[in-house]
């Protein structure tokens, strides 16, 4: 069997810097068994969920157990000018974790304590290795929840680093709106705090939001304080099938424009439904579908649902299938949660290349429908799911990694999609980040001047360019 | 009559840099009549609403009419290394507009066009000189509104620069959450754009939020894109008196902790009520009062109001006085809107020194009640109003500017209040900014490391330190 030959632009440029043995020795002396140079461990930390061709792994992995561990590791790395890549659960889709310039990985999963729950203030402070599911499990008894839910059970550190969001963002916002404060180890190994637990503040530059979305390139987050929300008194979920994607999308546009405080509204195209039916035997109508959730008081939920049902019916939507118990809701959401795995299984051996454009809601139909037509015409198998209430959606192109031309077609489709989204006032990435994959798109989107300003900030805060170098910009 | 002798720490340190005549000549050549060196104009632009002793005004005022004007003025200033202070309506409370290092003022009030209303996306793009009331007037026909409402009819540019909020922030957030994108003239006179109209994005560093709250120290905002909201189907306002501030505050804490989506909840203490009664003959009970507003569907508003009434009554609140028509609502809100002027009139010739702490909601009673006791004990006349749903409140100390000891007492009270707020996990400024007044507090709040990081950013983006120098940090 031949090794896969990916298209040139999906093989990252590798430019590993020297990692002096004295540095590794110093790490071993400081961290003992918590510094691993075993190949299997290094390989585990040198990849993520992206479709990039593999690159050589980091030279060592530090298992940090406290902030001081991180600070000491970064201080040593700074002395020796060796790159540092923070690592959570490895669920990045954009190559964030690939050691393209060599260096070490700092694994933060042992820093997984919930440090303080301030239920009465609707805030919680956690270590960066806490995952979103773990967090919700640990705060269950408070009657509060943390809404941000990217596909993976990512860590709060990783989610902060990519400015993640998910299905609840349409109502509750993204990590941008929900991180209140951070503890950060800077590129020189200093420990600083940004923000307070106050809900609002005008105290100087917004360092919190500078770090949120910085993809590990400015420092390592070692504590994250986020907002929580009271569990709604009533929750109701429903699915509704539509004769076309356009009908589903027009329904969403009207719901958002009317200001209905819908908690979740996800599009699942007929391909996804077909794949999920095959995967989980759900027996759903193989038509484009909206999956919705309403949060509020019982009366409020009823009112929202009635408004949305009326709009859906105007667009030819079928009768809603309702779920009000947690069990029924889980069954409905299975379709959405399994879409990715069902898609992978629909074409054994394939890889999914995921797009992530986000456009103003009024442009959603324009952007989506043209891209669907283009993708259908390409003949490549794909699925489409989306946080459409935010104007954000993901095509998953299912490519055979053994066939370079498929990868090229997928990249070409993504290129056309991003160009269209930018023309319509949108962004190349709603929630996955730039990483290695979208550096050129970022320049087109933000302009050379703005990207140069980002570079200037990076240079000022990380003069030796050791923090996750080679990501966000060339 | 002797000139007022303010306490030393309220006379700003003036350290004017030379402004070469060649620079003024170049400005005159470029801007003609839109460059003024008339003393009256310069004096108008050399002060704000803060209680600082006057300092010499800027050397010239440029009336910018477009982004290129701003870029050209900043480019010249950069060449001659002369400070630049952006100017809106001059409503800063923290000395932002004082030319403590000399330089020129760029008046942005002629850049007051609403550039594009995207009603279907709930966004609008404006020039920085558009005021919040003008904006709401111009978008009236769309059925949308812009909720951020600081006390003054400030410009969107000024509001972005101070990360302003106001009475609606408890539900709709602050400028931090509501600015989507900016056009900015950098310190070198380059024009860049930050952000897009997409609702969310993970595309690189969050430059938008770096500029929001940067108080004119990193560049001049020349376009601002903000979110709008559908006018609620139903709005209902109510006032309710309480036997004590504690009872009122405990009511608020419970309302917030229950997650009631109240749109406004303002505390007005008995001093304020007394002053407003005298000023506007409102005949309100001279007791601490909450002023609330509920937005939503008719049923939703009713439900929220019932919940809040029940909680208020548990804390000894009197029957609500309701207002549902716009006229009745205006009458009720008069008490809040006139508090500042009523207070000034209650002691002719006085000035108000306003505090701005914000604490986590669970600490609101602790912070507020101890500070009220302290202020009462000082004997200084004062009033207290607050955006208590956010944990943010303002004492207004009414000092006689002729009596230095009163200014000292006020500063001392503020110092104790800020220390208390910081101990309780809060911030020294919820919405007014640091300016000249809170530079030391910022260091205590954020720590030397974080403030040094802010300085590093400033130095990187403005190497000649020409953008509103001497503000935020020494």
Interface residues (C-beta under 8 A of the other chain):
Chain A: X118 X120 X121 X122 X123 X162 X163 X164 X165 X169 X173 X174 X176 X177 X186 X190 X191 X192 X193 X194 X196 X197 X198 X199 X200 X201 X202 X203 X204 X205 X206 X207 X209 X210 X212 X213 X214 X218 X229 X230 X232 X253 X256 X257 X258 X259 X296 X297 X299 X300 X303 X356 X358 X359 X360 X361 X362 X363 X390 X391 X392 X422 X425 X426 X427 X428 X429 X430 X431 X432 X433 X434 X438 X441 X442 X445 X446 X447 X449 X450 X451 X453 X454 X456 X457 X458 X459 X460 X461 X472 X473
Chain B: X118 X120 X121 X122 X123 X162 X163 X164 X165 X169 X173 X174 X176 X177 X186 X190 X191 X192 X193 X194 X196 X197 X198 X199 X200 X201 X202 X203 X204 X205 X206 X207 X209 X210 X212 X213 X214 X218 X229 X230 X232 X253 X256 X257 X258 X259 X296 X297 X299 X300 X303 X356 X358 X359 X360 X361 X362 X363 X390 X391 X392 X422 X425 X426 X427 X428 X429 X430 X431 X432 X433 X434 X438 X441 X442 X445 X446 X447 X449 X450 X451 X453 X454 X456 X457 X458 X459 X460 X461 X472 X473
